[in-house]
Amino acid sequence: MVVIAFFLFLLQIYSYLLLARVLMTWIPNLDYGNPIVQFLLQATEPVLRPIREAMPSMGGMDFSPLIVFLVINFVSSFLQRAL
C-alpha cells in the first residue's frame, strides 16, 4: 500500500509539472533558456512527444497534454480503488 501511495504521489507531482508546462505556453516572450523552463520541457517532453506524433494534426492545437491528464486521472482512479 505504501508503494501505491507513493506512485499516486508521483503522478500528482507529474500532473503539476504538466500543468505548469501548459500554462507556460500562455506566456508571451518566454525565455526558453531559463533553467525552470528547461526543466519543465525536459520532464514533460518525453511523455508528450510520442502522443503528439501519434495524433493527427488538429489545426495547430496540441491536445497531447489533455491525453496525458486523462491517462493520469484513469491510472490514479484505478490505483486509489486498489488501496
Backbone as a chain_set.jsonl record, in Angstrom:
{"seq": "MVVIAFFLFLLQIYSYLLLARVLMTWIPNLDYGNPIVQFLLQATEPVLRPIREAMPSMGGMDFSPLIVFLVINFVSSFLQRAL", "coords": {"N": [[0.809, -1.185, 0.0], [2.011, 1.186, 0.621], [3.673, 1.564, -1.527], [1.845, 1.989, -3.597], [0.652, 4.357, -2.714], [2.859, 6.055, -2.836], [3.346, 5.997, -5.596], [0.996, 7.212, -6.491], [1.441, 9.729, -5.435], [3.658, 10.522, -6.982], [2.444, 10.624, -9.507], [0.706, 12.762, -9.072], [2.523, 14.871, -8.66], [3.701, 14.888, -11.203], [1.485, 15.681, -12.683], [1.228, 18.312, -11.826], [3.604, 19.358, -12.863], [3.069, 19.062, -15.571], [0.84, 20.715, -15.822], [2.05, 23.178, -15.267], [3.674, 23.293, -17.51], [1.75, 23.551, -19.542], [0.549, 26.002, -18.827], [2.744, 27.59, -19.185], [2.873, 27.941, -21.909], [1.21, 30.013, -22.402], [2.509, 32.315, -21.857], [3.765, 35.135, -23.27], [6.784, 35.875, -25.064], [8.487, 34.157, -23.636], [11.369, 33.101, -21.952], [13.162, 30.623, -23.138], [15.572, 29.715, -22.358], [15.7, 29.794, -19.675], [16.372, 28.127, -16.619], [14.261, 26.871, -15.177], [12.238, 26.662, -17.057], [13.539, 25.043, -18.905], [13.791, 22.721, -17.337], [11.067, 21.991, -17.024], [10.409, 21.465, -19.693], [12.16, 19.325, -20.269], [11.23, 17.436, -18.469], [8.624, 16.872, -19.254], [8.443, 16.565, -22.024], [9.386, 13.968, -22.997], [7.155, 12.336, -22.51], [5.05, 13.647, -23.755], [5.797, 13.915, -26.476], [5.643, 11.332, -27.963], [2.87, 10.937, -27.929], [1.948, 13.233, -29.197], [3.051, 12.823, -31.745], [1.643, 10.578, -32.537], [-0.935, 11.423, -32.792], [-3.293, 12.854, -35.089], [-2.848, 15.897, -36.995], [-4.314, 18.792, -35.651], [-5.099, 21.365, -36.606], [-3.048, 23.012, -35.594], [-3.407, 22.933, -32.885], [-2.403, 21.543, -29.799], [-3.179, 18.683, -28.333], [-2.013, 16.812, -26.751], [-1.202, 17.18, -23.977], [-3.724, 17.072, -22.735], [-4.513, 14.443, -23.23], [-2.574, 13.099, -21.719], [-3.22, 14.041, -19.158], [-5.744, 12.821, -18.898], [-5.021, 10.1, -18.932], [-3.412, 9.99, -16.63], [-5.366, 10.595, -14.739], [-7.081, 8.376, -15.038], [-5.345, 6.219, -14.328], [-4.71, 6.989, -11.714], [-7.241, 6.872, -10.482], [-7.761, 4.133, -10.723], [-5.676, 3.085, -9.149], [-6.291, 4.196, -6.665], [-8.601, 2.848, -6.001], [-7.481, 0.408, -5.548], [-6.265, 0.734, -3.159]], "CA": [[0.0, 0.0, 0.0], [2.902, 2.338, 0.637], [4.156, 1.727, -2.9], [0.753, 2.58, -4.378], [0.52, 5.75, -2.27], [3.999, 6.783, -3.377], [3.13, 6.138, -7.03], [-0.041, 8.234, -6.629], [2.112, 10.996, -5.162], [4.452, 10.854, -8.171], [1.508, 11.015, -10.564], [0.226, 14.105, -8.741], [3.626, 15.799, -8.935], [3.836, 14.994, -12.653], [0.359, 16.49, -13.176], [1.569, 19.708, -11.584], [4.619, 19.733, -13.856], [2.385, 19.16, -16.853], [0.03, 21.933, -15.774], [2.977, 24.299, -15.415], [4.086, 23.306, -18.919], [0.631, 24.086, -20.318], [0.432, 27.428, -18.513], [3.929, 28.236, -19.734], [2.64, 28.283, -23.314], [0.408, 31.235, -22.459], [3.365, 33.465, -21.545], [4.467, 35.637, -24.47], [8.208, 36.209, -24.901], [9.059, 33.299, -22.602], [12.789, 32.805, -22.139], [13.339, 29.167, -23.126], [16.873, 29.422, -21.771], [15.536, 29.796, -18.225], [16.524, 26.756, -16.098], [12.971, 26.287, -14.792], [11.566, 26.316, -18.315], [14.26, 23.885, -19.432], [13.412, 21.558, -16.533], [9.7, 21.595, -17.381], [10.449, 20.863, -21.028], [12.838, 18.027, -20.206], [10.435, 16.497, -17.672], [7.343, 16.54, -19.873], [8.538, 16.267, -23.463], [9.453, 12.534, -23.332], [5.821, 11.738, -22.457], [4.173, 14.33, -24.702], [6.214, 13.751, -27.875], [5.044, 10.176, -28.657], [1.428, 11.145, -28.089], [1.813, 14.273, -30.22], [3.37, 12.238, -33.041], [0.632, 9.575, -32.877], [-2.216, 12.083, -33.064], [-3.329, 13.626, -36.332], [-2.774, 17.347, -36.814], [-5.623, 19.377, -35.342], [-5.097, 22.795, -36.86], [-2.079, 23.706, -34.76], [-3.704, 22.738, -31.459], [-1.722, 20.388, -29.217], [-4.036, 18.054, -27.342], [-1.27, 15.77, -26.044], [-1.315, 17.291, -22.512], [-5.05, 16.624, -22.324], [-4.476, 12.977, -23.244], [-1.77, 12.668, -20.574], [-4.038, 14.29, -17.967], [-6.77, 11.786, -18.838], [-4.368, 8.841, -18.556], [-3.039, 10.109, -15.219], [-6.602, 10.507, -13.969], [-7.528, 6.985, -15.095], [-4.428, 5.398, -13.538], [-4.875, 7.373, -10.305], [-8.511, 6.316, -10.011], [-7.581, 2.698, -10.615], [-4.812, 2.808, -8.009], [-6.987, 4.559, -5.429], [-9.517, 1.743, -5.686], [-6.668, -0.709, -5.073], [-5.897, 0.979, -1.76]], "C": [[0.859, 1.258, 0.0], [3.413, 2.614, -0.774], [3.088, 2.389, -3.766], [0.583, 4.049, -4.008], [1.662, 6.59, -2.818], [3.826, 7.013, -4.881], [2.045, 7.182, -7.314], [0.539, 9.629, -6.4], [2.93, 11.442, -6.373], [3.569, 11.29, -9.338], [0.972, 12.427, -10.321], [1.293, 15.159, -9.033], [3.78, 15.984, -10.446], [2.681, 15.803, -13.252], [0.629, 17.969, -12.968], [2.617, 20.209, -12.58], [3.979, 19.933, -15.225], [1.511, 20.414, -16.912], [0.903, 23.172, -15.929], [3.441, 24.423, -16.861], [2.988, 23.907, -19.792], [0.496, 25.587, -20.079], [1.594, 28.229, -19.091], [3.706, 28.668, -21.193], [1.834, 29.561, -23.463], [1.245, 32.488, -22.224], [4.074, 33.915, -22.819], [5.914, 35.984, -24.105], [8.867, 35.419, -23.774], [10.507, 32.997, -22.937], [12.999, 31.293, -22.009], [14.716, 28.755, -22.629], [16.83, 29.393, -20.252], [15.624, 28.357, -17.707], [15.205, 26.102, -15.699], [12.205, 25.842, -16.033], [12.221, 25.085, -18.918], [13.889, 22.611, -18.661], [12.02, 21.064, -16.898], [9.656, 20.926, -18.749], [11.059, 19.47, -20.984], [12.02, 16.99, -19.437], [9.174, 16.042, -18.389], [7.445, 16.106, -21.334], [8.647, 14.775, -23.776], [8.098, 11.83, -23.285], [4.923, 12.347, -23.534], [4.518, 14.027, -26.161], [5.594, 12.534, -28.561], [3.546, 10.332, -28.88], [1.176, 12.163, -29.195], [2.06, 13.698, -31.619], [2.305, 11.23, -33.486], [-0.699, 10.211, -33.256], [-2.173, 12.813, -34.401], [-3.279, 15.127, -36.02], [-4.174, 17.918, -36.625], [-5.575, 20.892, -35.489], [-4.17, 23.578, -35.949], [-2.332, 23.58, -33.265], [-3.016, 21.463, -30.972], [-2.574, 19.825, -28.085], [-3.312, 16.971, -26.542], [-1.291, 15.952, -24.521], [-2.672, 16.82, -21.986], [-5.103, 15.102, -22.248], [-3.704, 12.465, -22.028], [-2.535, 12.902, -19.277], [-5.11, 13.214, -17.806], [-6.183, 10.442, -18.406], [-3.974, 8.87, -17.084], [-4.274, 9.967, -14.331], [-7.109, 9.062, -13.915], [-6.661, 6.091, -14.203], [-4.578, 5.71, -12.052], [-6.164, 6.799, -9.729], [-8.407, 4.816, -9.798], [-6.756, 2.35, -9.374], [-5.489, 3.144, -6.68], [-7.991, 3.485, -5.022], [-8.751, 0.542, -5.15], [-6.219, -0.515, -3.629], [-6.996, 0.464, -0.911]], "O": [[0.468, 2.281, -0.563], [3.566, 3.771, -1.167], [3.401, 3.257, -4.58], [0.392, 4.893, -4.884], [1.445, 7.731, -3.226], [4.125, 8.097, -5.383], [2.16, 7.951, -8.269], [0.173, 10.585, -7.083], [2.896, 12.614, -6.747], [3.913, 12.219, -10.068], [0.804, 13.199, -11.266], [0.993, 16.216, -9.589], [3.968, 17.105, -10.918], [2.878, 16.532, -14.224], [0.304, 18.79, -13.825], [2.532, 21.333, -13.076], [4.318, 20.872, -15.946], [1.457, 21.091, -17.939], [0.538, 24.109, -16.64], [3.586, 25.531, -17.377], [3.28, 24.696, -20.691], [0.346, 26.356, -21.028], [1.443, 29.4, -19.441], [4.291, 29.651, -21.647], [1.783, 30.134, -24.551], [0.746, 33.603, -22.376], [4.882, 33.177, -23.382], [6.209, 36.342, -22.965], [9.705, 35.949, -23.045], [10.832, 32.674, -24.08], [13.01, 30.754, -20.902], [14.994, 27.563, -22.493], [17.808, 29.012, -19.608], [15.018, 27.458, -18.29], [15.048, 24.893, -15.867], [11.6, 24.77, -16.049], [11.531, 24.182, -19.391], [13.697, 21.553, -19.26], [11.807, 19.863, -17.064], [8.948, 19.937, -18.941], [10.533, 18.539, -21.595], [12.109, 15.796, -19.723], [8.701, 14.931, -18.152], [6.601, 15.351, -21.815], [8.044, 14.334, -24.754], [7.913, 10.818, -23.963], [4.128, 11.641, -24.153], [3.619, 13.898, -26.993], [5.058, 12.68, -29.659], [3.019, 9.904, -29.907], [0.293, 11.973, -30.031], [1.358, 14.047, -32.568], [2.09, 11.049, -34.685], [-1.501, 9.602, -33.964], [-1.129, 13.33, -34.796], [-3.625, 15.558, -34.921], [-5.103, 17.566, -37.352], [-5.975, 21.617, -34.578], [-4.486, 24.706, -35.572], [-1.542, 24.076, -32.462], [-3.044, 20.435, -31.648], [-2.674, 20.422, -27.013], [-3.937, 16.283, -25.735], [-1.392, 14.95, -23.813], [-2.75, 16.233, -20.906], [-5.67, 14.541, -21.312], [-4.128, 11.509, -21.38], [-2.506, 12.054, -18.385], [-5.355, 12.747, -16.694], [-6.785, 9.73, -17.603], [-4.175, 7.89, -16.368], [-4.231, 9.3, -13.298], [-7.519, 8.587, -12.856], [-7.183, 5.3, -13.417], [-4.573, 4.801, -11.222], [-6.172, 6.296, -8.606], [-8.907, 4.289, -8.805], [-7.101, 1.427, -8.636], [-5.28, 2.452, -5.684], [-8.204, 3.245, -3.834], [-9.297, -0.255, -4.388], [-5.839, -1.472, -2.954], [-6.923, 0.553, 0.315]]}, "num_chains": 1, "name": "protein.A"}
